[in-house]
Every structure is written in structure tokens, then in C-alpha cells.
């Protein structure tokens, strides 16, 4: 069963984020705290939403996403930040069910697209996404500003 996360799910969402980071070999990058998730997912101005895959009362996976906007299409889109199913629960359709529900939300919200990024080495996920009809965007390169570089830009004079 796929369901929307509630504030009571914050501990399990953080647990899944940590498990994803272990899988992606990025454990040291996770600094999120429960209060961060509570504020940003369920506070007065939510920045993201979360769907959970629930198997007989046990949360086994999640999809965390937010809206973006396509100026060319003149419509919103959904960006899937994280999709993760616990390894022992893979192969039972939970990942596909999360993406199906996310696609349904995108259609219902009149979104132009549903997109995400995947690590180049993650062959099982790439194969899974391609089986669903997703296509890689080889002509785009992702850029990121964080930490000191982001603060320096924010303080620069135009």
C-alpha cells in the first residue's frame, strides 16, 4: 500500500534516508535531523512531500518529492529527490508502486513532467527506470552550489 507520510512518520523517513545514504555510499553527507524534516515536510510552508510504501503496517520504502516549474511548458513538474526501498523488500513491486502513485499525482496536478537523477554507477536502478519507460537526459549536466560557495555568492554584489 502506498500512502502519504504524516508527521508521525518523521523517524521512519529519517531511517530510510540513512539507509539510502548507506546504499549510495554517502553516509557522511546526511546531516538532516528530525526537526528539519518536521519543519520542511509538515510545517507551515512545506517544501517537499513524501509517499511511503507500507507492507502490513511496516514502512519499507519512500519517495520524497517536490514541485518545480517548466517555463518552456508553462506547467509545474515533479522532481523526485529520493526513491528507496529497503533491500530485503525489493522485488515485490514497492518501487514501481511508489512511482505509479507519483505519476498519478503528476497527471492529477497537470504536471508536464516527472524527473529525477540517478548515480551513474547504479545499474540496477537505471535498468528499473528504463523498464518503466524513463529516458536519460544525456545532454544536461547538473550543477550545485553548497556551503561556502553558496554563501559567497549570496553575499556578492551584483
ZILIN-V790329 format. One record per residue. N is the residue number from 1. SS is DSSP state (H for helix, E for strand, - for the rest). Layout:
BEGIN
n-><N/N>
ss-><SS/SS>
END
This chain:
BEGIN
n-><1/2/3/4/5/6/7/8/9/10/11/12/13/14/15/16/17/18/19/20/21/22/23/24/25/26/27/28/29/30/31/32/33/34/35/36/37/38/39/40/41/42/43/44/45/46/47/48/49/50/51/52/53/54/55/56/57/58/59/60/61/62/63/64/65/66/67/68/69/70/71/72/73/74/75/76/77/78/79/80/81/82/83/84/85/86/87/88/89/90/91/92/93/94/95/96/97/98/99/100/101/102/103/104/105/106/107/108/109/110/111/112/113/114/115/116/117/118/119/120/121/122/123/124/125/126/127/128/129/130/131/132/133/134/135/136/137/138/139/140/141/142/143/144/145/146/147/148/149/150/151/152/153/154/155/156/157/158>
ss-><-/E/E/E/-/-/H/H/H/H/H/H/H/H/H/H/H/H/H/H/H/H/H/-/-/-/H/H/H/-/-/-/-/H/H/H/H/H/H/H/H/H/-/-/-/-/-/-/E/E/E/E/E/E/E/-/-/E/E/E/E/E/E/E/E/E/E/E/E/E/-/-/-/-/E/E/E/E/E/E/E/E/E/E/E/-/H/H/H/-/-/-/-/H/H/H/H/H/H/H/H/H/H/H/H/H/H/H/-/-/-/-/E/E/E/E/-/-/-/-/-/-/H/H/H/H/H/H/H/H/H/-/-/-/-/-/-/-/-/-/-/-/-/-/-/-/H/H/H/H/H/H/H/H/H/-/-/->
END
